[in-house]
């Protein structure tokens, strides 16, 4: 088990290592049986960074826990990104984008967008807004609007789990949560997997919306977010909830498949 955790070896490699150390061979099938018993037979059961088993959990009702985080992404210059229009044209697009500051090397700084996300732990239903910063004031505003959005769908939010980002380290964050009747909780330092559901959502967000296709401007990409969120919440099957869309778990919501 230690070799699986720390070295990420398969049954054959583990059997060979054990045989060398103990002077007694161990078959790959025996190693596999042991790994199945402790739920380490698949590498996606092991955290990539720490090598420790991933301890998955899920709260038993909508709103019992919500996850919040901020995803920082580079803005798109007018005309499109190099990834879709080629490096030379991409550099020209950056240089031609109006109203942007320049670095000390005179390169155009197109800036960043900050996607503030709120996800319900039980259903995986997501709420997101795009802003120009990740300050506590902005995060608190997003949380207030997310609470109203979820309550309109029959969900009363309870504890909120965040990482130790600057917006959530501020004293204003727990004060605002207390005012809203929500307990603020934090992940352990250097343990982003504790907030794994929202980390996984951000990868889906990047692949499905942010970098999925050619946008000719940042405003075009931002305008596409609401439609993508609706598709994600209402129509996209989620494997961990039985290949159903997240909204199907909000049982108090009429017309949830529209």
Secondary structure, DSSP 8 states (H G I E B T S, - for coil): -HHHHHH---HHHHHHHHHHHHSS---HHHHHHHHHHTT-SSGGGB-TTT-SB------SSTTSEEEEEEEEEE---TT--HHHH-HHHHHHHHHH-TT--B-TT--B---EEEEEEEEETTT--EEEEEES---HHHHHHHHHHHHHHHHTTT----EEEE-S-HHHHSHHHHHHHHHTT--EEE--TT-GGGGHHHHHHHHHHIIIIITSS--SSHHHHHHHHHHHHHHHHHTS-BGGGTSB-GGGG-TT-TTTT-
